[in-house]
Amino acid sequence: MRQVGIEPAKIDPAHIDETPAPRELPRAYALRMAKAKLAAVACRHPGAIVLAADSVVACGRRILPKAETVEEARTCLALLSGRRHRVLGGVAVGGASGAVRTRLVETAVRFKRLEPAEIDDYIQSGEWQGKAGGYAIQGRAARFVSVLSGSYSNVVGLPLYETIGLLKAAQ
C-alpha cells in the first residue's frame, strides 16, 4: 500500500483458520479467506474502513500451501516447474457503513523448467518461507517466470489497482 501512497492507520492480523474446505476450489477459497479475514477484523474496528486480502497459488484445481517447511517449498517448486499456474487474489473491503465489497483477481504465471540446483539454491535463500506456492516473485524467483499475464502486484501479494478502486468506493 505504501508503494501507491497509502499508509494504513493500523495493521491487525485476523488469525483465522486458513484450512481449505474439502473439495473447495481455489477461486472460492481465495474469496472466502478474504471475507473471513474481513469479518474477523472489522468487528474490532467499528466505523472504520477495513481491508482484508488473501493470495492463493493454484495449479489446476489444487491449492498450494503457504510453504512452512523445506519439504513443502520443494514440492511446490517441483510442481510449478515448467508449468502454468494461477495466482488468485481475494480482496474484501468493509466500509464505515458496514457495506462489504469484494474482488477476485486472477494472474496467470508460467515457470521455466527448473533444474534441481535452481530449486536447491532458492530453498537455501529462505525467500519461500510463508509464501503461497513457496515463492516470492519480487525476489529471486523472478528468474523462474517465463510468462506473466495479469496483475504483477497480485502475484506479489495484493492487487493494487483493484484494491484502490475498492477503497475509493468504500469512502
Backbone as JSON, one array per atom type, in Angstrom:
{
  "sequence": "MRQVGIEPAKIDPAHIDETPAPRELPRAYALRMAKAKLAAVACRHPGAIVLAADSVVACGRRILPKAETVEEARTCLALLSGRRHRVLGGVAVGGASGAVRTRLVETAVRFKRLEPAEIDDYIQSGEWQGKAGGYAIQGRAARFVSVLSGSYSNVVGLPLYETIGLLKAAQ",
  "N": [[0.82, -1.18, 0.0], [1.97, 1.19, 0.73], [3.56, 1.66, -1.45], [1.9, 2.83, -3.31], [1.25, 5.16, -2.11], [-0.43, 5.02, 0.12], [-0.93, 4.9, 3.5], [-1.51, 2.6, 5.89], [-3.66, 2.98, 8.72], [-3.61, 1.19, 10.76], [-2.39, -2.11, 11.3], [-3.81, -5.16, 11.6], [-3.69, -8.35, 12.23], [-5.74, -11.14, 11.22], [-5.79, -13.77, 12.23], [-7.06, -16.36, 11.66], [-8.44, -19.64, 10.94], [-7.03, -21.09, 8.18], [-7.52, -23.31, 6.65], [-8.32, -25.08, 3.74], [-11.65, -25.97, 2.73], [-13.05, -29.29, 2.33], [-12.71, -30.37, -0.99], [-12.86, -27.76, -1.9], [-12.7, -25.22, -4.29], [-10.04, -23.28, -5.79], [-10.66, -20.51, -6.5], [-13.03, -19.95, -5.05], [-12.07, -20.4, -2.5], [-10.1, -18.36, -2.18], [-11.68, -16.01, -2.16], [-13.36, -16.6, 0.01], [-11.52, -16.66, 2.12], [-10.61, -13.97, 2.16], [-13.0, -12.64, 2.83], [-13.55, -13.84, 5.32], [-11.35, -13.02, 6.83], [-11.81, -10.28, 6.8], [-14.26, -10.16, 8.23], [-13.38, -11.08, 10.73], [-11.68, -9.04, 11.56], [-12.97, -6.54, 11.15], [-15.02, -6.31, 13.07], [-13.61, -5.57, 15.29], [-13.0, -2.98, 14.83], [-15.13, -0.91, 14.67], [-16.91, 1.21, 12.44], [-14.72, 1.87, 10.93], [-12.87, 1.85, 7.82], [-12.01, -1.17, 6.5], [-9.57, -3.32, 5.21], [-9.06, -6.46, 3.79], [-7.28, -9.34, 2.67], [-6.28, -12.14, 0.61], [-3.91, -14.35, -0.8], [-3.73, -16.88, -3.21], [-2.12, -19.62, -4.59], [-2.65, -21.58, -7.31], [-2.61, -24.67, -8.93], [-4.03, -26.01, -11.48], [-6.85, -27.49, -10.13], [-5.84, -27.6, -7.68], [-4.92, -26.29, -4.54], [-2.12, -24.68, -3.55], [0.06, -24.79, -0.7], [0.9, -22.24, 1.8], [4.07, -22.2, 2.04], [5.72, -23.71, 4.7], [7.67, -25.44, 5.46], [10.79, -26.88, 4.38], [10.34, -29.13, 2.83], [7.68, -28.72, 1.93], [8.05, -26.39, 0.39], [9.86, -27.32, -1.57], [8.28, -29.28, -2.8], [6.21, -27.67, -3.86], [7.67, -26.02, -5.69], [8.7, -27.97, -7.44], [6.31, -28.91, -8.52], [5.39, -26.61, -9.84], [7.35, -26.21, -11.73], [8.11, -25.66, -15.06], [5.48, -25.31, -15.73], [2.2, -23.79, -16.09], [0.49, -21.73, -13.82], [-1.98, -20.34, -11.57], [-2.4, -17.27, -9.84], [-4.44, -16.23, -7.38], [-6.04, -13.49, -6.15], [-7.86, -12.61, -3.5], [-9.85, -9.99, -2.4], [-11.29, -8.0, 0.1], [-13.25, -5.33, 1.22], [-14.45, -3.52, 3.87], [-16.72, -1.01, 4.42], [-17.23, 2.1, 6.25], [-19.93, 2.24, 6.65], [-20.65, -0.35, 6.85], [-21.05, -1.79, 4.59], [-19.9, -4.32, 2.36], [-17.44, -4.92, -0.04], [-16.13, -6.86, -2.66], [-13.45, -8.35, -4.55], [-12.05, -10.54, -6.98], [-9.02, -11.33, -8.22], [-7.22, -12.58, -10.92], [-4.19, -13.91, -11.95], [-2.14, -15.21, -14.44], [0.66, -17.29, -14.43], [3.7, -18.54, -15.67], [6.22, -20.85, -15.1], [9.63, -21.42, -15.94], [11.24, -24.53, -16.82], [12.57, -25.92, -14.01], [15.82, -26.51, -12.85], [17.28, -29.0, -10.72], [19.36, -27.89, -9.15], [18.71, -25.19, -9.21], [16.35, -25.14, -7.74], [17.35, -26.03, -5.28], [19.1, -23.89, -4.67], [17.27, -21.8, -4.45], [15.73, -22.67, -2.29], [17.65, -22.55, -0.28], [17.86, -19.8, -0.05], [15.77, -18.97, 1.52], [13.62, -17.36, 0.93], [11.15, -18.43, 0.32], [9.69, -19.01, 2.59], [6.66, -19.11, 4.25], [5.3, -18.22, 2.04], [2.76, -18.21, -0.41], [2.45, -20.97, -2.49], [5.14, -21.33, -2.28], [6.98, -19.42, -3.22], [8.41, -16.14, -3.91], [7.76, -13.7, -6.05], [8.82, -11.16, -6.23], [11.38, -11.39, -5.47], [14.18, -13.56, -5.69], [12.87, -15.53, -7.15], [11.87, -14.36, -9.4], [13.42, -14.9, -11.58], [12.51, -17.32, -12.46], [10.18, -16.99, -13.85], [8.64, -17.22, -16.89], [6.45, -16.32, -18.3], [3.96, -13.92, -17.62], [0.71, -13.03, -17.11], [-1.48, -10.61, -16.51], [-2.07, -9.05, -13.34], [0.81, -7.95, -11.86], [1.29, -7.0, -9.25], [-0.61, -8.45, -7.88], [0.52, -10.99, -7.78], [2.68, -10.47, -6.19], [1.33, -10.02, -3.84], [-0.87, -8.34, -3.27], [-3.41, -7.1, -5.2], [-3.01, -4.1, -6.43], [-4.26, -2.08, -8.09], [-6.99, -2.88, -8.25], [-7.58, -2.98, -5.53], [-7.31, -0.3, -4.71], [-9.47, 0.8, -6.1], [-11.62, -0.46, -4.74], [-11.24, 0.62, -2.18], [-11.68, 3.36, -2.66], [-14.38, 3.28, -3.36], [-15.47, 2.61, -0.92], [-15.39, 4.83, 0.66]],
  "CA": [[0.0, 0.0, 0.0], [2.86, 2.35, 0.77], [4.07, 1.85, -2.81], [0.96, 3.7, -4.04], [0.99, 6.35, -1.31], [-1.46, 4.82, 1.15], [-0.37, 4.45, 4.76], [-2.57, 2.06, 6.75], [-3.7, 3.51, 10.07], [-3.29, 0.09, 11.67], [-2.35, -3.46, 10.73], [-4.39, -6.03, 12.62], [-3.83, -9.69, 11.65], [-7.02, -11.79, 11.5], [-5.56, -15.0, 12.98], [-8.16, -17.3, 11.43], [-8.08, -20.93, 10.36], [-6.96, -20.96, 6.73], [-7.6, -24.63, 6.04], [-9.36, -25.19, 2.7], [-12.72, -26.94, 2.95], [-12.93, -30.43, 1.41], [-13.07, -30.15, -2.4], [-13.04, -26.33, -2.18], [-11.94, -24.77, -5.45], [-9.17, -22.16, -5.46], [-11.31, -19.19, -6.59], [-13.95, -19.82, -3.92], [-11.24, -20.34, -1.3], [-9.47, -17.04, -2.08], [-12.7, -15.04, -1.75], [-13.81, -16.95, 1.35], [-10.49, -16.23, 3.07], [-10.63, -12.51, 2.26], [-14.21, -12.26, 3.58], [-13.41, -14.3, 6.7], [-10.39, -12.12, 7.47], [-12.51, -9.01, 6.99], [-15.21, -10.32, 9.32], [-12.65, -11.23, 11.98], [-11.03, -7.78, 11.95], [-13.89, -5.39, 11.11], [-15.76, -6.21, 14.34], [-12.72, -4.94, 16.27], [-12.78, -1.59, 14.44], [-16.4, -0.4, 14.16], [-16.89, 2.52, 11.78], [-13.5, 2.06, 10.14], [-12.74, 1.15, 6.55], [-11.1, -2.28, 6.75], [-9.13, -4.06, 4.03], [-8.54, -7.81, 4.05], [-6.95, -9.99, 1.4], [-5.58, -13.42, 0.66], [-3.34, -14.8, -2.08], [-3.77, -18.32, -3.38], [-1.46, -20.15, -5.78], [-3.39, -22.77, -7.72], [-2.15, -25.42, -10.09], [-5.27, -26.71, -11.78], [-7.81, -27.35, -9.03], [-5.09, -27.8, -6.44], [-4.49, -25.11, -3.8], [-0.79, -24.9, -2.98], [0.15, -24.21, 0.65], [1.88, -21.22, 2.14], [5.14, -23.13, 2.45], [6.29, -23.51, 6.04], [8.81, -26.34, 5.62], [11.6, -27.08, 3.17], [9.67, -30.15, 2.02], [6.55, -28.08, 1.25], [8.58, -25.48, -0.64], [10.43, -28.15, -2.63], [7.14, -29.9, -3.51], [5.56, -26.62, -4.65], [8.53, -25.62, -6.8], [8.74, -29.08, -8.39], [5.02, -28.93, -9.19], [5.28, -25.42, -10.7], [8.41, -26.25, -12.73], [7.72, -25.87, -16.45], [4.02, -25.29, -15.84], [1.41, -22.59, -15.88], [-0.36, -21.75, -12.64], [-2.73, -19.1, -11.36], [-2.37, -16.63, -8.54], [-5.76, -15.66, -7.15], [-6.04, -12.53, -5.06], [-9.18, -12.25, -2.98], [-9.78, -8.73, -1.66], [-12.56, -7.58, 0.67], [-13.18, -4.05, 1.91], [-15.65, -3.16, 4.63], [-16.83, 0.43, 4.57], [-17.69, 2.61, 7.54], [-21.37, 1.97, 6.73], [-20.85, -1.79, 7.01], [-21.12, -2.43, 3.27], [-18.71, -5.1, 2.01], [-17.18, -5.04, -1.47], [-15.08, -7.86, -2.88], [-12.92, -8.59, -5.91], [-11.15, -11.67, -7.16], [-8.1, -11.01, -9.31], [-6.51, -13.78, -11.36], [-2.99, -13.7, -12.76], [-1.54, -16.45, -14.94], [2.12, -17.28, -14.36], [4.34, -19.77, -16.15], [7.61, -21.02, -14.7], [10.5, -22.22, -16.79], [11.56, -25.81, -16.2], [13.6, -25.66, -13.0], [16.86, -27.51, -12.61], [17.39, -29.31, -9.29], [20.26, -26.94, -8.49], [17.98, -23.92, -9.04], [15.43, -25.34, -6.61], [18.2, -26.07, -4.08], [19.58, -22.53, -4.42], [16.14, -20.99, -3.98], [15.39, -23.16, -0.95], [18.66, -22.01, 0.62], [17.66, -18.36, 0.12], [14.77, -18.76, 2.56], [12.54, -16.46, 0.48], [9.93, -19.21, 0.17], [9.05, -19.24, 3.88], [5.37, -18.46, 4.44], [4.79, -17.69, 0.77], [1.83, -19.06, -1.15], [3.12, -21.66, -3.58], [6.56, -21.5, -1.98], [7.89, -18.5, -3.89], [8.16, -14.7, -3.88], [8.14, -13.2, -7.38], [9.56, -9.91, -6.09], [12.75, -11.72, -5.09], [14.97, -14.4, -6.59], [12.02, -16.37, -8.0], [11.58, -13.64, -10.63], [14.17, -15.53, -12.67], [11.8, -18.53, -12.89], [8.94, -16.62, -14.55], [8.8, -17.02, -18.33], [5.27, -15.59, -18.77], [3.04, -13.42, -16.62], [-0.43, -12.38, -17.75], [-2.37, -10.06, -15.49], [-1.54, -8.12, -12.35], [2.06, -8.3, -11.18], [1.16, -6.75, -7.81], [-1.39, -9.56, -7.34], [1.44, -12.1, -7.51], [3.46, -10.03, -5.04], [0.52, -10.26, -2.66], [-2.07, -7.52, -3.18], [-3.67, -6.43, -6.48], [-3.13, -2.7, -6.03], [-5.24, -1.34, -8.89], [-8.33, -3.27, -7.82], [-7.72, -2.62, -4.12], [-7.54, 1.15, -4.64], [-10.85, 1.0, -6.53], [-12.5, -0.86, -3.64], [-11.09, 1.59, -1.09], [-12.37, 4.6, -3.07], [-15.83, 3.04, -3.3], [-15.87, 2.44, 0.48], [-15.34, 6.11, 1.37]],
  "C": [[0.87, 1.26, 0.0], [3.4, 2.68, -0.62], [3.19, 2.81, -3.61], [0.5, 4.87, -3.18], [-0.1, 6.22, -0.27], [-0.78, 4.22, 2.39], [-1.5, 3.91, 5.63], [-2.5, 2.66, 8.15], [-3.29, 2.45, 11.08], [-3.25, -1.21, 10.88], [-2.75, -4.41, 11.84], [-4.61, -7.41, 12.01], [-5.12, -10.39, 12.12], [-6.86, -13.02, 12.38], [-6.76, -15.96, 12.88], [-7.62, -18.62, 10.9], [-8.13, -20.8, 8.84], [-6.98, -22.3, 6.0], [-8.67, -24.65, 4.96], [-10.4, -26.24, 3.09], [-12.52, -28.11, 1.99], [-13.49, -30.08, 0.03], [-13.32, -28.68, -2.75], [-12.15, -25.92, -3.35], [-11.16, -23.5, -5.11], [-9.83, -20.78, -5.49], [-12.22, -18.95, -5.39], [-13.16, -19.67, -2.61], [-10.64, -18.95, -1.11], [-10.48, -15.99, -1.6], [-13.19, -15.34, -0.33], [-12.81, -16.47, 2.39], [-10.5, -14.71, 3.25], [-11.84, -12.05, 3.08], [-14.1, -12.66, 5.05], [-12.43, -13.41, 7.47], [-11.03, -10.78, 7.75], [-13.46, -9.1, 8.18], [-14.52, -10.39, 10.67], [-12.08, -9.91, 12.48], [-12.01, -6.62, 12.05], [-14.65, -5.22, 12.42], [-14.92, -5.57, 15.45], [-12.5, -3.46, 16.0], [-14.08, -1.0, 13.86], [-16.27, 1.01, 13.59], [-15.67, 2.78, 10.92], [-13.64, 1.37, 8.78], [-11.66, 0.09, 6.76], [-10.84, -3.03, 5.46], [-8.61, -5.42, 4.47], [-8.28, -8.48, 2.71], [-6.28, -11.34, 1.65], [-5.09, -13.76, -0.74], [-3.3, -16.32, -2.1], [-3.04, -18.68, -4.67], [-2.16, -21.47, -6.09], [-2.77, -23.37, -8.97], [-3.3, -26.35, -10.44], [-6.27, -26.43, -10.68], [-7.15, -27.43, -7.66], [-4.65, -26.47, -5.83], [-3.14, -25.43, -3.17], [-0.7, -24.21, -1.62], [1.03, -22.97, 0.7], [3.01, -22.03, 2.78], [5.74, -22.75, 3.8], [7.51, -24.39, 6.27], [9.56, -26.44, 4.29], [10.91, -28.09, 2.25], [8.48, -29.57, 1.26], [7.02, -27.18, 0.13], [9.11, -26.27, -1.83], [9.32, -28.79, -3.47], [6.44, -28.88, -4.4], [6.39, -26.26, -5.88], [8.62, -26.72, -7.86], [7.43, -29.15, -9.18], [4.88, -27.78, -10.19], [6.29, -25.43, -11.85], [7.87, -26.58, -14.12], [6.23, -25.79, -16.7], [3.43, -23.9, -15.64], [0.61, -22.79, -14.59], [-1.07, -20.42, -12.51], [-2.48, -18.58, -9.95], [-3.68, -15.88, -8.41], [-5.68, -14.74, -5.94], [-7.47, -12.2, -4.67], [-9.02, -11.0, -2.13], [-11.18, -8.4, -1.17], [-12.34, -6.28, 1.43], [-14.52, -3.81, 2.59], [-15.64, -1.66, 4.84], [-17.32, 0.82, 5.95], [-19.17, 2.33, 7.74], [-21.67, 0.5, 6.97], [-20.96, -2.53, 5.69], [-19.81, -3.13, 2.97], [-18.62, -5.21, 0.5], [-16.03, -6.02, -1.64], [-14.64, -7.87, -4.35], [-12.06, -9.83, -5.86], [-10.31, -11.35, -8.39], [-7.3, -12.25, -9.63], [-5.36, -13.41, -12.27], [-2.44, -15.05, -13.16], [-0.01, -16.28, -14.95], [2.64, -18.6, -14.9], [5.79, -19.74, -15.69], [8.37, -21.77, -15.78], [10.71, -23.56, -16.11], [12.76, -25.57, -15.27], [14.56, -26.83, -12.87], [16.92, -27.79, -11.11], [18.28, -28.32, -8.53], [19.59, -25.58, -8.28], [17.01, -24.0, -7.87], [16.23, -25.33, -5.31], [18.66, -24.67, -3.69], [18.45, -21.66, -3.86], [15.73, -21.4, -2.56], [16.38, -22.57, 0.07], [18.49, -20.52, 0.88], [16.68, -18.05, 1.24], [13.6, -17.88, 2.15], [11.18, -17.15, 0.42], [9.1, -19.28, 1.45], [7.77, -18.4, 4.03], [4.74, -17.9, 3.19], [3.88, -18.7, 0.09], [2.56, -19.66, -2.35], [4.61, -21.81, -3.4], [7.49, -20.58, -2.74], [7.44, -17.05, -3.75], [8.68, -14.12, -5.19], [8.98, -11.93, -7.3], [11.01, -10.14, -5.67], [13.42, -12.57, -6.15], [14.12, -15.26, -7.52], [11.62, -15.65, -9.29], [12.28, -14.28, -11.82], [13.5, -16.8, -13.19], [10.63, -18.23, -13.82], [9.21, -16.36, -16.03], [7.63, -16.23, -18.92], [4.46, -15.15, -17.56], [1.94, -12.67, -17.35], [-1.4, -11.92, -16.68], [-1.61, -9.13, -14.57], [-0.28, -8.65, -11.67], [1.91, -8.12, -9.67], [0.3, -7.82, -7.14], [-0.48, -10.73, -6.96], [2.34, -11.74, -6.33], [2.66, -10.23, -3.75], [-0.73, -9.43, -2.51], [-2.28, -6.82, -4.52], [-3.99, -4.96, -6.24], [-4.2, -1.93, -6.79], [-6.66, -1.61, -8.39], [-8.6, -2.86, -6.37], [-8.01, -1.13, -3.97], [-8.97, 1.46, -5.07], [-11.84, 0.65, -5.44], [-12.44, 0.14, -2.49], [-11.8, 2.91, -1.42], [-13.88, 4.43, -2.96], [-16.34, 2.96, -1.86], [-15.91, 3.76, 1.25], [-16.66, 6.82, 1.37]]
}
